[in-house]
Amino acid sequence: MNVIVIGGGAAGMTASVLLARKHCNVILLERGERLGRKLSASGNGQGNVTNIDMGPEHYFSDDRKKVARALARFSNAHTVRFLEELGGIFLPDPRGRVYPAGRQASAVTDLLRAELARLGVDVRFNAQVTRLSFDGNFRAVCGGQTFSAEKVILAAGGKAAPNFGTDGSAYALAEGFGHTVLPCSPVLVQLRCDPARVRGLKGVRIDALLRVVRRGKEIYAGRGDVLFTESGVSGDAVFRASSYAEKGDELLLDFLPDVEEERLRQALKRNTGAEKLLCVVNNALGRALWKQSGGEEAALLHLLKSFPLTVTGTLGFAYAQATRGGIPLAETDENLQSVKRSRLYFAGEILNVDGECGGYNLQWAFTSAHLAAEGALS
Ligand SMILES: Cc1cc2nc3c(=O)[nH]c(=O)nc-3n(C[C@H](O)[C@H](O)[C@H](O)COP(=O)(O)OP(=O)(O)OC[C@H]3O[C@@H](n4cnc5c(N)ncnc54)[C@H](O)[C@@H]3O)c2cc1C
């Protein structure tokens, strides 16, 4: 059987490996000059491939139940087994994030690339598919060439991080078969906030409890690194919150989540002026909070435990790690085969599934690639 796989990211490489192992003739068409560019950059270059705390509650989709069924078929343990069969050791960190023991994301790409070579998969670079049609067979047009196959796996990614080859133009290939593309927005991304509040704080990094509040109701709370930037906030806690936060929401930061208010009140009595905050919080943060409090202790206390920021937007797709939106899961069957055009399958970020920060998006790439490959083989 001939299969065309469009897109050489984590999902496309994985699907190609699985198909080639079952003796399919696979042509992997990659728009760029290298495979797995996004995978190689993942997890700050360390490759956070999955998480030990796995379940549909960590995902956003138009059909979370289907995500649950997909994860039941191919979950975190399967990912680790699949990768370790290629080589290497994969271990969780204390937060449950699973990385290669060598902590190099590019080495995960290298494992997949080596397996593709071993299996003799025909990989074409600089091969952007601009047209996909069906006349009994699929025809994929790239530049002056047309490739034909009985089945296609479309694994061309979403809109996030276009510097890795994913600008969203591949959605049109699915639209050509009558698919809907749900509106896309960037997630796992820095949040923009009211500039007056973050002035003077650029570069300050702090461990904080971050709450997202919408119309007075808390919709998310999580603890981790918050990094102040020129236009807002970044860091691990913010990336996780960005899966939930929308423009107009309020972020409330507790800079001292382990310290009760009474203990803090006592500490603030010991000195005067901005010196009250010495050894309480980072000095630059202390000075800014003192200024914003107008020197009033109650206001200062409030800012320390519940520093408010209004979300005015995100830094956009260029800086995002994942895409919300895309091809609805509802337009696919249990093996992610198109309900509009049989023998066309989807895998990875092109589908309307995005996970929280922490290895969930790569898990989805591996899960969906396995399901799509299994479908294509049946
Ligand atoms: C900086 C960064 C860090 C990240 N860190 C993590 C992490 O630690 N853990 C985690 O779980 N997730 C992480 N993610 C998200 C995760 O990497 C992606 O969700 C995942 O790699 C998506 O895999 P994919 O194969 O679906 O798509 P991609 O990896 O985006 O691959 C799609 C491929 O298709 C190619 N392509 C596009 N259009 C065409 C076309 N028309 N013809 C041919 N080829 C085409 C592209 O060039 C690209 O190579 C991170 C993302 C970024 C940007």
The ligand as an SDF file (V2000), in Angstrom:
LIG
                    3D

 53 58  0  0  0  0  0  0  0  0999 V2000
    9.0940   26.1660   21.3360 C   0  0  0  0  0  0  0  0  0  0  0  0
    8.1340   25.0350   21.5530 C   0  0  0  0  0  0  0  0  0  0  0  0
    8.2820   24.1940   22.6480 C   0  0  0  0  0  0  0  0  0  0  0  0
    7.3840   23.1450   22.8590 C   0  0  0  0  0  0  0  0  0  0  0  0
    7.5750   22.3260   23.9180 N   0  0  0  0  0  0  0  0  0  0  0  0
    6.7410   21.2780   24.1150 C   0  0  0  0  0  0  0  0  0  0  0  0
    6.9770   20.3220   25.1400 C   0  0  0  0  0  0  0  0  0  0  0  0
    7.9830   20.3980   25.8490 O   0  0  0  0  0  0  0  0  0  0  0  0
    6.0880   19.3100   25.3050 N   0  0  0  0  0  0  0  0  0  0  0  0
    4.9830   19.1820   24.5000 C   0  0  0  0  0  0  0  0  0  0  0  0
    4.2010   18.2500   24.7010 O   0  0  0  0  0  0  0  0  0  0  0  0
    4.7490   20.0400   23.4910 N   0  0  0  0  0  0  0  0  0  0  0  0
    5.6120   21.0620   23.2720 C   0  0  0  0  0  0  0  0  0  0  0  0
    5.3960   21.9220   22.2260 N   0  0  0  0  0  0  0  0  0  0  0  0
    4.2620   21.6320   21.3090 C   0  0  0  0  0  0  0  0  0  0  0  0
    4.6240   20.4340   20.4230 C   0  0  0  0  0  0  0  0  0  0  0  0
    5.9680   20.5500   20.0190 O   0  0  0  0  0  0  0  0  0  0  0  0
    3.7030   20.3750   19.1950 C   0  0  0  0  0  0  0  0  0  0  0  0
    2.3590   20.3490   19.6090 O   0  0  0  0  0  0  0  0  0  0  0  0
    3.9920   19.1410   18.3690 C   0  0  0  0  0  0  0  0  0  0  0  0
    5.3590   19.1010   17.9890 O   0  0  0  0  0  0  0  0  0  0  0  0
    3.1230   19.1310   17.1160 C   0  0  0  0  0  0  0  0  0  0  0  0
    3.5270   18.0730   16.3080 O   0  0  0  0  0  0  0  0  0  0  0  0
    2.9190   17.9090   14.8340 P   0  0  0  0  0  0  0  0  0  0  0  0
    3.7040   16.8090   14.2090 O   0  0  0  0  0  0  0  0  0  0  0  0
    1.4610   17.8280   14.8850 O   0  0  0  0  0  0  0  0  0  0  0  0
    3.2390   19.2800   14.1100 O   0  0  0  0  0  0  0  0  0  0  0  0
    4.6670   20.0630   13.8050 P   0  0  0  0  0  0  0  0  0  0  0  0
    5.6930   19.5750   14.7000 O   0  0  0  0  0  0  0  0  0  0  0  0
    4.2710   21.4420   13.7810 O   0  0  0  0  0  0  0  0  0  0  0  0
    4.9890   19.4890   12.3810 O   0  0  0  0  0  0  0  0  0  0  0  0
    4.2850   19.8200   11.2340 C   0  0  0  0  0  0  0  0  0  0  0  0
    5.2400   19.7450   10.0620 C   0  0  0  0  0  0  0  0  0  0  0  0
    4.5110   19.8830    8.8560 O   0  0  0  0  0  0  0  0  0  0  0  0
    5.2620   20.6640    7.9480 C   0  0  0  0  0  0  0  0  0  0  0  0
    4.2900   21.2400    7.0020 N   0  0  0  0  0  0  0  0  0  0  0  0
    3.3840   22.2290    7.2230 C   0  0  0  0  0  0  0  0  0  0  0  0
    2.6580   22.4350    6.1260 N   0  0  0  0  0  0  0  0  0  0  0  0
    3.0980   21.5660    5.1900 C   0  0  0  0  0  0  0  0  0  0  0  0
    2.7300   21.3140    3.8400 C   0  0  0  0  0  0  0  0  0  0  0  0
    1.7340   21.9860    3.2410 N   0  0  0  0  0  0  0  0  0  0  0  0
    3.4120   20.3730    3.1550 N   0  0  0  0  0  0  0  0  0  0  0  0
    4.4220   19.6730    3.7450 C   0  0  0  0  0  0  0  0  0  0  0  0
    4.8120   19.8770    5.0260 N   0  0  0  0  0  0  0  0  0  0  0  0
    4.1440   20.8020    5.7370 C   0  0  0  0  0  0  0  0  0  0  0  0
    5.9540   21.6770    8.8170 C   0  0  0  0  0  0  0  0  0  0  0  0
    7.1030   22.2090    8.1920 O   0  0  0  0  0  0  0  0  0  0  0  0
    6.2790   20.8460   10.0660 C   0  0  0  0  0  0  0  0  0  0  0  0
    7.5520   20.2700    9.9790 O   0  0  0  0  0  0  0  0  0  0  0  0
    6.2850   22.9630   21.9750 C   0  0  0  0  0  0  0  0  0  0  0  0
    6.1420   23.8060   20.8720 C   0  0  0  0  0  0  0  0  0  0  0  0
    7.0500   24.8300   20.6560 C   0  0  0  0  0  0  0  0  0  0  0  0
    6.8800   25.7240   19.4650 C   0  0  0  0  0  0  0  0  0  0  0  0
  1  2  1  0
  2  3  1  0
  2 52  2  0
  3  4  2  0
  4  5  1  0
  4 50  1  0
  5  6  2  0
  6  7  1  0
  6 13  1  0
  7  8  2  0
  7  9  1  0
  9 10  1  0
 10 11  2  0
 10 12  1  0
 12 13  2  0
 13 14  1  0
 14 15  1  0
 14 50  1  0
 15 16  1  0
 16 17  1  0
 16 18  1  0
 18 19  1  0
 18 20  1  0
 20 21  1  0
 20 22  1  0
 22 23  1  0
 23 24  1  0
 24 25  2  0
 24 26  1  0
 24 27  1  0
 27 28  1  0
 28 29  2  0
 28 30  1  0
 28 31  1  0
 31 32  1  0
 32 33  1  0
 33 34  1  0
 33 48  1  0
 34 35  1  0
 35 36  1  0
 35 46  1  0
 36 37  1  0
 36 45  1  0
 37 38  2  0
 38 39  1  0
 39 40  1  0
 39 45  2  0
 40 41  1  0
 40 42  2  0
 42 43  1  0
 43 44  2  0
 44 45  1  0
 46 47  1  0
 46 48  1  0
 48 49  1  0
 50 51  2  0
 51 52  1  0
 52 53  1  0
M  END
$$$$
